[in-house]
Amino acid sequence: MNIHQSHSEAPDHLERRAFLGRAAAALPVLYAAGRPVNSKAEEEEPAATDEKPMADPAYPGVISRQRQPRNAEFPFPTLNSFLTPNEQFYIRTHFEVPRLQATDWKLKVEGHVERPVEISYDELRKAGSQELTALLECSGNSRVLLEPPQVSIRWEQAGVSNARWTGVPLSAVLKRAGVKPGAVEVILEGHDAGEFKPPQSSTPGKIHYARSLPLEQAHRPEVLLAWQMNGSDLPPEHGYPVRAVVAGWYGMASVKWLRRIIVTDRPFHGYFQTFAYSIWERQPDGLPTLVPVTRMHVKSQIARPMLHEAVERKARYRVHGAAWAGEAEVSRVEISTNGGKSWEAARLDERSEPFTWRFFEYQWQVPSQPGRYTLMSRATDSRGNVQPLERDGDRRNAVVNHVQPMEVLVR
């Protein structure tokens, strides 16, 4: 039996939407009770906010982290489905959501190419399609765990979701335009645009959101220009009519509301490439250098019990959650119920694929002694990478993949 098939906490399928709405409305209160209030600004994150977690009637399936621009996370303790429903998929925006029509939409492909082209929505869909299941995670997911606290989007556990995408490989569009020799990167530019001013990290006036990929990565089959999400047209908040999906990379690479693709013969040093969404990397000479955030790192999270949940002593409790590893597969998850002093193997779901998550569960014999207990999960991927116990400070406020302590109350 697949683990994810037994995760449902809704009474039945017909009540699912109502249940999710109630769960999302309740979770902000529970989350906020256990997290520090942020107090310091962080230059690396352009969209700073003081807003508390809240329920949003317009988006009942998610936990709102910021209303303008719209940012919201999937209520991770409700995890029960391999594919995240569209109404629960986390939302990450930097500017106002563009309201576009497919009939008017055009995609320009230009720069270091033989034949600059402009492709309509219908033309793109007629170019063929393929499906790809891929998890996206905001590079700042779990940022609330960082010390000192950051003033930015207060992602807890669930700036992460998993969906089945339908689209055409980016490589097919590049082939149509003809990439010239000497090209090194492909810039993806979205319709979303705006300006950041102090006290946030300033931009050089109004800019469009844009990120680049190395040419080799842009030609990989798991990089799509997608128009569907879980079998339906993309919702406006998720990039309608067409977005990029860069499987295995953090979500900032999967540019939404695409308007232009620029092939370039030199590295791109745009705002969201080098200033925001960048980390320190130690060079052979020991000097740290800023480099763009790219591939996902191995990570696991416990969905239940949730932070500060009360559980009955002497009971058997089903600890469950999800793990992911970007381009690799998850090969092992371990659980600690004593703050990391000892670890035991969790049972993994049979379904194992790169680019997605893998569910795990562990039957915990709850102690007879009341008190506070710290649960942890630790994942290992198919390449031998192990989820670290401690935070790497060189990662600034991104790539937060260290083990997350989950304190619960035994009563």
C-alpha positions as CSV (number, residue, x, y, z in Angstrom):
1,M,0.0,0.0,0.0
2,N,1.3,3.5,-0.8
3,I,1.7,5.6,2.3
4,H,0.1,8.7,0.7
5,Q,-3.1,6.8,0.1
6,S,-3.7,6.6,3.9
7,H,-3.0,10.2,4.8
8,S,-6.4,11.7,4.3
9,E,-7.9,13.5,7.3
10,A,-11.0,14.7,5.5
11,P,-14.2,12.8,6.3
12,D,-14.9,12.1,2.6
13,H,-14.1,13.3,-0.9
14,L,-17.2,15.6,-1.1
15,E,-16.1,17.5,2.0
16,R,-12.5,17.9,1.0
17,R,-12.6,21.5,-0.1
18,A,-14.5,22.6,3.1
19,F,-12.1,20.6,5.2
20,L,-9.0,22.2,3.6
21,G,-10.5,25.6,4.1
22,R,-11.1,24.9,7.8
23,A,-7.6,23.4,8.2
24,A,-5.9,26.4,6.5
25,A,-7.9,28.8,8.7
26,A,-6.8,27.1,11.9
27,L,-3.2,26.4,11.1
28,P,-1.9,30.0,11.2
29,V,-2.8,30.3,14.9
30,L,-1.0,27.0,15.7
31,Y,2.0,28.0,13.6
32,A,2.3,31.4,15.1
33,A,2.3,30.1,18.6
34,G,5.6,28.4,18.1
35,R,7.6,30.8,16.0
36,P,9.7,33.9,16.8
37,V,8.6,37.3,15.7
38,N,11.0,38.6,13.1
39,S,12.9,41.8,13.9
40,K,15.7,42.4,11.5
41,A,15.8,43.3,7.8
42,E,17.7,41.1,5.4
43,E,19.1,42.7,2.2
44,E,19.1,39.4,0.2
45,E,15.3,39.2,0.2
46,P,13.5,41.8,-1.9
47,A,10.0,41.2,-0.6
48,A,10.2,42.0,3.1
49,T,7.1,41.9,5.2
50,D,5.9,42.0,8.9
51,E,2.6,40.3,8.2
52,K,1.5,37.5,10.5
53,P,0.2,34.2,9.1
54,M,-3.4,34.5,8.3
55,A,-6.4,32.9,6.6
56,D,-7.5,34.6,3.4
57,P,-11.1,34.1,2.3
58,A,-10.1,34.5,-1.3
59,Y,-7.7,31.6,-1.0
60,P,-9.1,29.2,1.6
61,G,-6.8,26.3,0.8
62,V,-3.5,28.1,1.7
63,I,-2.0,30.0,4.6
64,S,-1.5,33.6,3.6
65,R,2.0,35.0,4.4
66,Q,1.6,38.3,2.5
67,R,-1.4,39.8,0.7
68,Q,0.3,42.3,-1.5
69,P,2.1,41.0,-3.4
70,R,0.4,37.6,-2.9
71,N,2.4,35.0,-1.0
72,A,0.9,31.9,0.6
73,E,2.0,28.4,1.6
74,F,0.5,25.0,1.5
75,P,-0.8,23.9,5.0
76,F,1.8,21.1,5.4
77,P,0.1,19.3,8.3
78,T,-2.8,18.5,5.9
79,L,-0.4,16.5,3.6
80,N,-2.3,13.6,2.2
81,S,-1.9,13.5,-1.6
82,F,1.1,13.0,-3.8
83,L,-0.1,15.8,-6.1
84,T,-0.9,19.1,-4.4
85,P,-4.3,20.4,-5.5
86,N,-4.1,23.6,-7.4
87,E,-6.0,25.5,-4.7
88,Q,-3.4,24.4,-2.1
89,F,-0.2,24.9,-4.1
90,Y,2.0,27.5,-2.5
91,I,2.0,31.0,-4.1
92,R,5.2,33.1,-4.6
93,T,5.0,36.4,-6.2
94,H,7.3,39.5,-6.2
95,F,5.0,42.0,-7.9
96,E,1.3,42.2,-8.8
97,V,0.0,39.2,-10.6
98,P,-0.3,40.0,-14.4
99,R,-3.8,39.4,-15.8
100,L,-3.1,38.0,-19.2
101,Q,-5.2,36.5,-22.0
102,A,-4.0,33.5,-24.0
103,T,-5.5,35.0,-27.2
104,D,-3.2,38.0,-26.9
105,W,-0.1,36.3,-25.5
106,K,3.1,36.1,-27.5
107,L,6.5,34.7,-26.5
108,K,9.6,36.3,-28.0
109,V,12.7,34.3,-28.5
110,E,15.7,36.5,-29.3
111,G,19.3,37.3,-28.6
112,H,22.1,35.0,-29.7
113,V,19.9,33.1,-32.1
114,E,19.8,32.5,-35.9
115,R,16.1,33.3,-36.3
116,P,14.4,35.5,-33.7
117,V,10.8,34.3,-33.4
118,E,7.5,35.2,-31.8
119,I,5.3,32.3,-30.8
120,S,1.6,32.5,-30.0
121,Y,-0.2,30.4,-27.4
122,D,-1.8,28.2,-30.0
123,E,1.4,27.7,-31.8
124,L,3.2,26.7,-28.7
125,R,0.5,24.1,-27.8
126,K,0.6,22.7,-31.3
127,A,4.4,22.1,-31.0
128,G,3.7,19.0,-29.0
129,S,3.4,18.3,-25.3
130,Q,4.7,16.1,-22.6
131,E,3.8,15.6,-18.9
132,L,6.3,15.9,-16.0
133,T,5.6,15.5,-12.3
134,A,7.8,18.0,-10.4
135,L,8.0,19.5,-7.0
136,L,8.7,23.2,-6.6
137,E,10.2,24.7,-3.4
138,C,10.8,28.3,-2.7
139,S,14.5,28.7,-1.9
140,G,13.5,30.5,1.3
141,N,11.2,27.8,2.5
142,S,11.6,27.2,6.3
143,R,13.3,30.6,6.6
144,V,11.5,31.1,9.9
145,L,14.0,28.7,11.5
146,L,16.9,31.0,10.8
147,E,18.7,32.9,13.6
148,P,18.9,35.8,13.8
149,P,15.3,36.2,12.6
150,Q,14.7,37.6,9.1
151,V,12.2,40.2,8.0
152,S,11.0,38.7,4.8
153,I,8.4,36.2,3.7
154,R,8.0,34.0,6.8
155,W,7.9,30.6,5.1
156,E,7.4,27.9,7.7
157,Q,7.3,24.4,6.2
158,A,5.3,24.7,3.1
159,G,6.7,27.0,0.5
160,V,6.7,23.7,-1.3
161,S,4.2,21.7,-3.4
162,N,4.1,18.9,-6.0
163,A,2.2,19.0,-9.3
164,R,1.9,17.3,-12.8
165,W,2.8,19.8,-15.5
166,T,2.0,19.8,-19.2
167,G,4.0,21.7,-21.7
168,V,6.7,21.6,-24.3
169,P,10.4,21.3,-23.6
170,L,12.3,24.6,-23.7
171,S,14.8,22.9,-26.0
172,A,12.2,22.6,-28.7
173,V,11.6,26.3,-28.7
174,L,15.4,27.0,-28.7
175,K,15.8,24.6,-31.6
176,R,13.2,26.5,-33.6
177,A,15.1,29.8,-33.1
178,G,18.5,28.2,-33.7
179,V,21.1,28.9,-31.0
180,K,24.3,30.4,-32.3
181,P,27.7,29.0,-31.4
182,G,29.1,30.8,-28.4
183,A,25.8,31.0,-26.5
184,V,26.2,30.3,-22.7
185,E,22.9,31.1,-21.0
186,V,19.2,31.4,-21.6
187,I,17.3,34.2,-19.8
188,L,13.7,33.7,-18.9
189,E,11.8,36.9,-18.4
190,G,8.3,37.2,-17.0
191,H,5.5,39.8,-17.5
192,D,5.5,40.5,-13.7
193,A,7.3,43.8,-13.0
194,G,7.8,46.4,-10.4
195,E,10.3,48.3,-8.3
196,F,11.7,47.8,-4.8
197,K,12.6,50.9,-2.7
198,P,14.2,51.3,0.7
199,P,14.0,49.9,3.4
200,Q,13.8,46.9,1.0
201,S,16.8,46.2,-1.2
202,S,16.5,48.7,-4.1
203,T,16.2,47.9,-7.8
204,P,17.4,50.1,-10.6
205,G,13.9,51.4,-11.3
206,K,11.1,49.2,-12.6
207,I,12.3,45.7,-13.6
208,H,10.8,42.5,-14.9
209,Y,11.4,39.3,-13.0
210,A,14.1,37.3,-14.8
211,R,16.4,34.4,-14.2
212,S,18.9,32.6,-16.4
213,L,19.8,29.0,-17.0
214,P,23.1,27.6,-18.3
215,L,22.6,26.5,-21.9
216,E,23.2,22.9,-21.0
217,Q,20.4,23.0,-18.4
218,A,18.0,24.8,-20.7
219,H,18.3,21.9,-23.1
220,R,17.5,19.2,-20.5
221,P,14.1,17.4,-21.1
222,E,12.8,18.2,-17.6
223,V,12.8,22.0,-18.4
224,L,9.3,22.8,-19.7
225,L,7.3,25.7,-20.9
226,A,4.1,24.7,-19.2
227,W,0.5,25.7,-19.8
228,Q,-1.3,23.1,-17.6
229,M,-1.0,22.2,-13.9
230,N,-2.7,19.0,-12.7
231,G,-4.7,18.7,-15.9
232,S,-6.1,22.3,-15.8
233,D,-5.0,25.6,-17.3
234,L,-2.5,27.4,-15.1
235,P,-4.3,29.5,-12.5
236,P,-3.3,33.2,-12.7
237,E,-1.2,33.1,-9.6
238,H,0.8,30.2,-11.0
239,G,1.8,31.8,-14.3
240,Y,-1.1,31.7,-16.7
241,P,-0.9,31.4,-19.7
242,V,2.6,29.9,-19.8
243,R,5.4,29.5,-17.3
244,A,8.7,27.7,-17.0
245,V,9.1,24.6,-14.9
246,V,12.8,23.8,-14.1
247,A,12.5,20.5,-12.4
248,G,15.1,19.8,-9.6
249,W,15.9,23.5,-9.1
250,Y,14.5,25.9,-6.5
251,G,11.3,27.6,-7.5
252,M,12.9,31.0,-8.4
253,A,14.2,29.4,-11.7
254,S,10.7,28.5,-12.8
255,V,9.7,31.9,-14.1
256,K,6.0,32.6,-14.4
257,W,4.0,34.6,-16.9
258,L,6.7,34.2,-19.6
259,R,7.1,37.0,-22.1
260,R,10.6,36.7,-23.5
261,I,13.4,34.2,-23.8
262,I,16.9,35.7,-24.5
263,V,19.8,33.6,-25.5
264,T,23.0,35.3,-24.4
265,D,26.8,34.8,-25.0
266,R,27.7,36.0,-21.6
267,P,26.6,35.3,-18.0
268,F,23.4,37.2,-16.9
269,H,23.9,39.4,-13.8
270,G,20.3,40.5,-13.3
271,Y,18.8,41.5,-9.9
272,F,17.1,38.2,-9.2
273,Q,20.2,36.3,-10.4
274,T,23.0,37.9,-8.5
275,F,21.6,40.2,-5.8
276,A,18.5,38.3,-4.7
277,Y,18.5,34.5,-4.7
278,S,22.3,34.1,-4.3
279,I,24.5,32.4,-1.8
280,W,28.1,32.5,-0.8
281,E,30.3,29.8,-2.3
282,R,33.9,29.2,-1.0
283,Q,36.5,29.2,-3.7
284,P,39.7,27.1,-3.8
285,D,41.6,30.2,-2.5
286,G,39.2,30.4,0.5
287,L,37.5,33.6,-0.7
288,P,33.7,33.6,-0.6
289,T,32.0,34.5,-3.9
290,L,28.3,35.1,-4.5
291,V,26.7,32.6,-6.9
292,P,23.1,32.1,-8.0
293,V,20.9,29.6,-6.1
294,T,20.2,26.7,-8.4
295,R,19.6,23.0,-7.6
296,M,17.6,21.7,-4.7
297,H,19.3,20.0,-1.7
298,V,18.0,16.9,0.1
299,K,15.4,17.7,2.7
300,S,12.7,16.1,4.8
301,Q,9.9,17.6,6.9
302,I,7.4,16.1,9.4
303,A,3.8,16.9,8.7
304,R,2.3,15.4,11.8
305,P,2.6,15.8,14.6
306,M,2.8,19.5,14.0
307,L,4.8,22.0,16.1
308,H,3.5,22.0,19.7
309,E,0.8,19.4,19.0
310,A,-0.4,17.6,22.2
311,V,-0.3,13.8,22.0
312,E,-1.5,11.2,24.4
313,R,1.1,9.4,26.5
314,K,1.5,5.7,26.0
315,A,-0.3,5.9,22.6
316,R,1.0,4.8,19.2
317,Y,1.3,7.8,17.0
318,R,1.8,7.8,13.2
319,V,4.5,10.3,12.5
320,H,4.4,11.1,8.8
321,G,5.8,13.6,6.3
322,A,7.7,14.0,3.0
323,A,11.2,14.2,1.7
324,W,12.7,15.4,-1.6
325,A,16.1,15.7,-3.2
326,G,15.7,17.7,-6.5
327,E,17.3,15.8,-9.3
328,A,18.1,12.7,-7.1
329,E,15.7,10.3,-5.4
330,V,15.1,9.9,-1.7
331,S,16.6,6.6,-0.5
332,R,16.3,6.8,3.3
333,V,14.5,8.8,6.0
334,E,15.4,8.4,9.7
335,I,13.3,9.6,12.7
336,S,14.6,10.8,16.1
337,T,12.2,11.2,19.0
338,N,14.8,12.4,21.5
339,G,16.2,15.5,19.9
340,G,18.8,13.7,17.7
341,K,20.4,11.4,20.3
342,S,19.3,8.3,18.4
343,W,17.7,7.6,15.0
344,E,15.5,4.9,13.5
345,A,14.6,4.2,9.9
346,A,11.1,5.4,8.8
347,R,9.1,3.4,6.3
348,L,9.2,4.9,2.8
349,D,6.4,5.0,0.3
350,E,6.8,2.7,-2.7
351,R,6.6,5.6,-5.2
352,S,10.1,7.0,-5.8
353,E,10.9,9.4,-8.6
354,P,13.4,12.2,-9.1
355,F,12.0,15.8,-9.1
356,T,9.2,14.9,-6.7
357,W,8.7,14.1,-3.0
358,R,8.5,10.8,-1.3
359,F,6.3,10.1,1.7
360,F,7.5,8.5,4.9
361,E,5.9,7.2,8.1
362,Y,7.1,6.0,11.5
363,Q,5.1,4.4,14.3
364,W,6.0,6.2,17.5
365,Q,5.4,4.6,20.8
366,V,4.7,7.7,22.8
367,P,6.4,7.7,26.2
368,S,4.5,7.3,29.4
369,Q,6.2,10.3,31.0
370,P,4.5,13.6,30.2
371,G,6.6,16.5,29.0
372,R,8.1,18.1,25.9
373,Y,9.7,15.9,23.3
374,T,11.6,16.9,20.1
375,L,11.0,14.9,16.9
376,M,13.3,15.2,13.9
377,S,13.5,13.7,10.4
378,R,16.7,13.3,8.4
379,A,16.8,12.2,4.7
380,T,19.5,10.7,2.5
381,D,19.3,10.8,-1.3
382,S,20.4,8.3,-4.0
383,R,23.7,10.1,-4.4
384,G,24.6,9.7,-0.7
385,N,23.9,13.3,0.3
386,V,22.6,13.5,3.9
387,Q,20.3,16.2,5.2
388,P,22.6,18.3,7.5
389,L,21.9,18.7,11.2
390,E,23.1,22.3,11.3
391,R,22.6,25.4,9.1
392,D,25.3,26.5,6.6
393,G,25.6,30.2,7.2
394,D,27.1,30.8,3.7
395,R,23.6,30.3,2.3
396,R,22.4,33.7,3.6
397,N,18.6,33.4,3.9
398,A,18.1,30.7,1.2
399,V,18.5,26.9,0.8
400,V,17.2,26.1,4.3
401,N,17.5,22.3,4.3
402,H,18.9,21.5,7.7
403,V,17.0,19.1,10.0
404,Q,13.9,20.8,11.6
405,P,13.2,20.1,15.2
406,M,9.5,19.5,15.9
407,E,8.7,19.9,19.6
408,V,5.5,18.2,20.8
409,L,3.8,18.0,24.2
410,V,3.1,14.5,25.7
411,R,0.3,14.7,28.1
